[in-house]
Amino acid sequence: MPDPESTLLQSWHHNARAWIEAIRSGTLASRVQVTDQAMVLAVLGRQPERVLDLGCGEGWLLRALTERGITGVGVDGDATLVEAARAASASPVYLASYADLVEAKVDVGRDYDLICANFALLHQDIIALLAAMNALLAPGGALVIQTLHPWSVAAGDYQDGWREETFAGFNGQWQPMPWYLRTLSSWFNALDMAGFCLAALQEPQHPQSPVPQSLLLVAEKRSDHNK
Ligand SMILES: C[S@@+](CC[C@H](N)C(=O)[O-])C[C@H]1O[C@@H](n2cnc3c(N)ncnc32)[C@H](O)[C@@H]1O
């Protein structure tokens, strides 16, 4: 039986075109109303010169960075999404799976001021990837992670574990995607084990919604890591 991590990336190979259409047509209200802006503001707040967008998808954040004079570099594990991101911006965009990045099989550059992961850390074993990203940051660099808010999506089962996104309500043909729900303490522990220190935590919320739309974490590279 395939493991959920490979099924997860495989689902993106299947869903890439429908995802591009969903993002570029602005049909995901939570993104348009809340989470895109939350991510951009979090990036601008760090005043970075160079940013790596991990799991960049079709590249909306790279385009938003370019508009603001910030150099963005993208990396994603799906060829269709990488091709779409390359076609829509002048930013370099690398094709690499997270396993490739952990094993340093693909050189995506280094000494980044910031690495962003916008709804892109959906798998269970993230510590090795976070540690690999830590090594790509310049001293004083930081990681900005925006993800599903674990409390908002827990549906009464607030514990780490695999879940399934069926994309019900999305237009088009979608393959279900396994994803790993991680509690707040589990996020904190993973960051700590990968050599990061949590610097800020936000819960972006729409005024008319009773629950946050996302969890946004800013984690700084610890100076004692990898010495
Ligand atoms: C929900 S999308 C987010 C894309 C983009 N960050 C955005 O905000 O639109 C998740 C992204 O993670 C990428 N991804 C998931 N698992 C991956 C893996 N194992 N290796 C590389 N990329 C992966 C997918 O290809 C997809 O582009």
Ligand as a Chemical Component Dictionary entry (heavy atoms), coordinates in Angstrom:
data_LIG
# 
_chem_comp.id                   LIG 
_chem_comp.type                 NON-POLYMER 
_chem_comp.pdbx_formal_charge   0 
_chem_comp.three_letter_code    LIG 
# 
loop_
_chem_comp_atom.comp_id 
_chem_comp_atom.atom_id 
_chem_comp_atom.alt_atom_id 
_chem_comp_atom.type_symbol 
_chem_comp_atom.charge 
_chem_comp_atom.model_Cartn_x 
_chem_comp_atom.model_Cartn_y 
_chem_comp_atom.model_Cartn_z 
_chem_comp_atom.pdbx_ordinal 
LIG C1  C1  C 0  -1.803 23.741 -1.026 1  
LIG S1  S1  S 1  -0.533 23.849 -2.233 2  
LIG C2  C2  C 0  0.159  25.427 -1.837 3  
LIG C3  C3  C 0  0.897  26.049 -2.978 4  
LIG C4  C4  C 0  1.361  27.487 -2.742 5  
LIG N1  N1  N 0  2.270  27.574 -1.628 6  
LIG C5  C5  C 0  0.180  28.389 -2.552 7  
LIG O1  O1  O 0  0.113  29.085 -1.535 8  
LIG O2  O2  O -1 -0.686 28.437 -3.438 9  
LIG C6  C6  C 0  0.695  22.689 -1.638 10 
LIG C7  C7  C 0  1.955  22.649 -2.474 11 
LIG O3  O3  O 0  2.903  21.794 -1.845 12 
LIG C8  C8  C 0  3.569  21.058 -2.850 13 
LIG N2  N2  N 0  4.039  19.790 -2.264 14 
LIG C9  C9  C 0  3.333  18.944 -1.502 15 
LIG N3  N3  N 0  4.084  17.889 -1.155 16 
LIG C10 C10 C 0  5.296  18.075 -1.718 17 
LIG C11 C11 C 0  6.521  17.344 -1.718 18 
LIG N4  N4  N 0  6.639  16.181 -1.055 19 
LIG N5  N5  N 0  7.571  17.854 -2.390 20 
LIG C12 C12 C 0  7.477  19.045 -3.035 21 
LIG N6  N6  N 0  6.343  19.794 -3.087 22 
LIG C13 C13 C 0  5.269  19.307 -2.420 23 
LIG C14 C14 C 0  2.497  20.798 -3.899 24 
LIG O4  O4  O 0  3.040  20.463 -5.161 25 
LIG C15 C15 C 0  1.738  22.109 -3.870 26 
LIG O5  O5  O 0  2.236  23.031 -4.797 27 
# 
loop_
_chem_comp_bond.comp_id 
_chem_comp_bond.atom_id_1 
_chem_comp_bond.atom_id_2 
_chem_comp_bond.value_order 
_chem_comp_bond.pdbx_ordinal 
LIG C1  S1  SING 1  
LIG S1  C2  SING 2  
LIG S1  C6  SING 3  
LIG C2  C3  SING 4  
LIG C3  C4  SING 5  
LIG C4  N1  SING 6  
LIG C4  C5  SING 7  
LIG C5  O1  DOUB 8  
LIG C5  O2  SING 9  
LIG C6  C7  SING 10 
LIG C7  O3  SING 11 
LIG C7  C15 SING 12 
LIG O3  C8  SING 13 
LIG C8  N2  SING 14 
LIG C8  C14 SING 15 
LIG N2  C9  SING 16 
LIG N2  C13 SING 17 
LIG C9  N3  DOUB 18 
LIG N3  C10 SING 19 
LIG C10 C11 SING 20 
LIG C10 C13 DOUB 21 
LIG C11 N4  SING 22 
LIG C11 N5  DOUB 23 
LIG N5  C12 SING 24 
LIG C12 N6  DOUB 25 
LIG N6  C13 SING 26 
LIG C14 O4  SING 27 
LIG C14 C15 SING 28 
LIG C15 O5  SING 29 
# 
